[in-house]
Amino acid sequence: MHCDYCNSSNLKKVYRAPSTGRDIDICVCENCDLIQSWPRLSGIYKRSMKISGDADWGYIRYGKMQRLDDSMRFISKHIELDNLTSFLDIGSNRGNFLKYLKKKLSKNKIFFGIENDKTIFEEELKNLEGIKVENKKLEETNLKEKFDFIHSSHTLEHVVSASAKMSKMRELIKDDGYVYLEVPNADCINIKDDIFEFFIDNHLYHFTQTSLESYIKTFGFEIFAKQIEDYFLCYILKPSKNYKENNIVTPKTKVAITNLNEYKINLENSRENIKNFKSKFFELSNNSRVGVWGLGRIYDVIRKNKGFDQANIEIFIDKNLAKFIDSINGVHISVPADIKDKKIENLIICSELYFNDITTEAKNLDPKINCIQYKELF
């Protein structure tokens, strides 16, 4: 084992998700404090069309679509994209970013994407008008041109070598270009009442703000703008004019091992709260018409821990999942508009990030509905 960032062999196994399906250990480099998974088994694996709140997260792949509006608001606040000509999307997924740009920007732009998932490429990316996508990994491409804007959203944490990808992006960006970089925020493991597993098998790197900014500086970028959220690290980068290759930046304060040890205890304690949820939700469902909105990771953990057992639930809603599958774990997935006919009195929202947005949408459909975030029943 060696560290992807500083090449040290001082990697310590600190945590192992009980639900890992790939025999993965979470390690910390004792030299630079980078949290990384071992072994690094990147690639496209057998599809499992499921949602899981544990390490064995399924393969529906709608997260980038879910983040698009927020990331575009941040980007547009700092950059006038219509002034740029060429765009590269690394890890295009379903092509939402490039499709959005093509619709919003003026003509005569170059839109290029890279997506190594063959199924998604064949079904959604192969014949896009005005957008060219290669069905390859970034390291397999032979791109000779440089781009005005590179978009990398929730890709860096998946690759075999984050260092190689950062180096490649530095090579492909124009001297006056911009890079948008977004990854999950591993500092969220310090949030004490979360019930879902952060360390999913598909993620090989787990960046804190400190470790990601070390990568940014070491690989020749400077921070043009940043937005640090509880669960996401969002950056706009510019190529650094004072770039010195192999100048490794390492943090002085090292806290990852301590945080991981505390995370394990906190996760176990948080899941104990589902016992309280079960009794309160059961009582609520017996005395009112209830629905559940949000069938992702939070819902899955509560379901597995029998939090919804024996309760009367009128409707299960998830507007993003409904675009890809009809049912999950034996329940039909409804779209928001279906709530109008159900006369729901209490709506349990299984979401951290989008509670306010969902509440607004639900009340627009039915002003009388009472919206409750799941943690209120803990």
N, C-alpha and C positions, 0 to 999 in steps of 0.2 A: 504494500500500500504506500502511496505517496500523495502529497497534497497537490492538487491541481494548481493552486495559486503560487505557493513558495517552493514547491518541490521537496518539502521536508518529508522524511519518513516517520516523523513523530505524530502519527495519527492514533488517537485513542478512541476505542469503541465506548460510547457513553450511553446510548439508548437504542432500544430495539422495539419497534411498534409490535404489540402482541398479534396484530392482524396482518403483518407483512405476508404477502403472497409470493415474494421473490427472494426470501431469505436475506433481507437487507438489514445492515446495521448502520446506525447514525453515528458518525465519527466527528471528532473535533481535532483540528491540527493544533498541537500545543505550541507551535511556533507563531502562527498568524491568526489563530482563533476562527478559521473558516469551518463552518459546519457542512459536512458533505456525506453522501451515502456511499456505502461500499457493499458489494461490487457495483461498478458503474455499468449497468446493463441498459444502455439507451437503445431506442429503436421502436419499431411497430410490433406489438405483441398481439397475441390472440385477442380478438375483440370480446369484451364482456359488457353488453349493453345494460349497465346497471348504475345506480347511484349508491355510493357508500360513504358513510361518515368515518370510516376507518382507513387503514393504509391501502386497502384494495379498491381504491376509487375506480369507477367504471370508465367506459370509453365512449361517452356520448359527445364530448368535446364541444361544449357551447360556452365555455368560460370567456373566451376572447370576444365573442359576440356580446356577452353580458357586460363586459368592461368597456366596450367601444364608445358609448356616449360620454362616459366620464373622462376617458383618456382624450377624446377629441375636444372636449371643453377645455381641458388643461393645455393641450397643444395649441389650440386656436387662440388662447389668451396670450400666448407668447410669440407665435409665428404666423405670418401671413402666408399660408401654404400656396395660394394662387401665384405668388411671386417665384415659386420654385418650379422646376421643369421635370426632374426625374425622381422617381420614388421606388424604393426597394423594400419589400415586406418579407422579413425572414420568419419562416414558420407561419405561412399565410392561413393555415387552418381552412376555414370555409370561404376565405376571401373577403370577409366583411369589410376590412379596412380599405382594401383597394377598390372595392365596389362603391364604398362610401365616397372616396376621393373622386372617382370617375364621374359620379353623379353630381358632386358639389363644385368641382373645379372647372375652369375654362378648358377649351380644347387644346390639342397639341402638347399633351403631357405624356411622359413615358411611365407606364405602370408595370413593374416587374415583381413577381413573387416567387418564393421558394417554399415548397411543401413536400415532405417526404412520405406522407401517408398516401399510398396508391389508391385506396378506395375512395377517399375524399377527393383526390385529384380527378379520378375518372368520373365521379358523379357530379362534382360541383365546380371544377376549376379548368377542365381540359379545353373547353371551347368558349372562353369568355371574350366578348368583343372589346377590343382596345386594351386588354390586359393579358400579358404573357406570364405564365407560371411554369416553372420547371419542377418536375417530380423527382427531386433529389434532396440530399442533405446539403447544407451550406458548404461543407468541406469537399463535396464532390463536384461542385460547380466550377466552371472555368470563366468566370466573369472578368472581362478586361476593362469595362467602362466603370467610371465612378459616378456616385449618385448625390443629388442634392439633399435627399432625406432618406434615412433608413429607419424602418419601424421594426422593433423587436419587442413584442408584448407576450410575456409568459412563454418564452422559448429558452432563455438562457439557463433556466433551472433544469431543463430536460437533457441538455447535450452532454456528450461524454467528457468534453473539455471546455469549460467556460473560458479558460485562458485563450484557447485556439479561436473560439468564436469572437471574443473581444478583439483579438489581433486581426481577424479577418474583417471585422466591421471597420476597424481603423484604416485598413488597406482600401476599402471600397468607398469610403466617404470622401467627398470633395473637401478641400481645405477650408471652405466657407460653408460647409454643409451642416446638417443637424442629424442627431440620432435620438430617437425616442426609445427609451429602455424602461420596461416595467416588469417587475417580478413580485412574487409573494414576499411579504415582510416577515422574516423569522423572528423579529422582536415581539410578534404577537404571542409567542409562547409564554410571555410574562403576564398575559391576561388570565386571571385566575379562574374565571367561571365558564370558559369555553368547554364544550363537551365533544367536539369533533377532533379527530386526529389530524395534526398539522403535517406530519411527516409521511406523506403518501409515497407509494413505491415508484410512481412515475417521475418524481422529482429527485434529481441527483445532487443538487446544490440547494442550500437553504441560507439565503442571504439576509444578514442584518444590515441596517443602514451603514454601519462601520465597515463591514466586509465588502459590501458592494462598492462603496466609495473608494476603498483601497484598489479594487479592480479598475475602477474608472480612471484613477490617477496613474496607476502603473501602466495601463495600456494606451496612454496617450490622449486622454480626453479631459476636458474641463467641464464643470457643471454650469450650464446656461440657466437652467431653472429646475426646481424640484418640488415635488408634492409628496410628503410623507404621510401615509394613512395608516390606520391600525393594522390593516391586512395587506397593504400594497406599498411598494416603493416605486415611485414614478419620477423619471428624470428626462430632461432634454439636455443632450450633450453636444459640445462642439469639439473639434480636434484641437488639441493643445499645441501651441506654437513652441513650447519649451519641452517637447517630448524627448526623453532619453530612454532608449530601449534597455530593458532588463534592470531598470531602477525600481526594485520591489519596495512597496510601501507597506509596512506592517504596523498594526495598532499596538499601543503601549499597554492599554487596559484589556485584559482577557477575562471574559465573563461567561463564555459559551458553556463550559462544562457545568458551572454552578447553575446556570439557567436551565439547562437540560435536566439536571437532577431534580430541580424544583418542579419543572414542567410535568414530569412523570407523576409526581405526587398530586399536583393540582388537577390533572386530568382525571385521575381516579376519584378524587374527592368531588369533582364537578359532576361526574356521572352518577354519583350517589344521590344527587339532587333530583334525579328523574323519578325516584320513589315519591317525592312530594308532588311532582308534576302529575303523576298517574292518578293519585287520589283526588287532587283538585280538578283535573280535567274530567275525570269520571263524574264527579258531582256536577260540574258545569254542563256536561252533555246530557245528564239526566233531567236537568231543570231548564234547559233552553236548547234552541236549534243552533248547532255549532258547525263550523267549517274550518278547514285547515288550508292555509295558503303558504306554499313553499315546500317542495318535496325533495329538497336536496340533502346535503350532508347532515344538517341539524335534525331534520325530520327522520332520516335514516337511523341515527343514533337513538333517538327517543323510541322509534318503532322497535328496534332490536332489543331495547331494554324494557319492552312491554308497556311503554308509557301510554299507548293508545288502546290497549287491550280492553275489550268489553264496553268501550264507549260508543255512543251513537253519533256518527259523523255524517252530516248530510252531503258534503261536497269536499273534494280534494282539488286544489287549484295550483297550477304552476304554468305560467304563460310561456316560459322558455322551453321547458321539457315537452310541453304539448306540441311544439313544432317538430319534434323528432320521434316521440313514442306516444302510444295511446294509453298505456297503463304501466304501472310499476308496483311490484310486490302485491299483485292481486287487486289493486284499486285503479279505477278509471281516472285519468288526468283530465280535469276540466280546464277551460279557458276562463279568464275573468268575467266575460259577459254572461256566463252561465249562472253567476251568483244572483242575478236579478230575479230569477224565478224560485229561488230556494228559501227566501224569507229568513235568512240567517240572522240570528241575534248576536252571537259572539263568534268572532273570527280569530283563530289562533294563527299568528304569523311566525313561521319558523325561519327567521332571517335576522342577521345582525346588521348587515350593510344597508339593506333596502327596506327596513321597517317603515320609515316615513313615506317613501315613495309608494309602497304597497298600500299603506293606510289611506293616502290621498286617492289612489286609484279605486280602492274598494268603496270609499265614501262617495265618490262621484257616481258609482253604480248604484249604491244604496246608502243614502245619508243616515239612515237609522242604525246602521250596523256598528257594533262595538268592537274595536280592534285591540287585540291583546298580544303583546310580544311574549313568546314562549317562556322567557326567563321570569316573567311576572308570576308564573305558576310554580317557580322553584322555591 
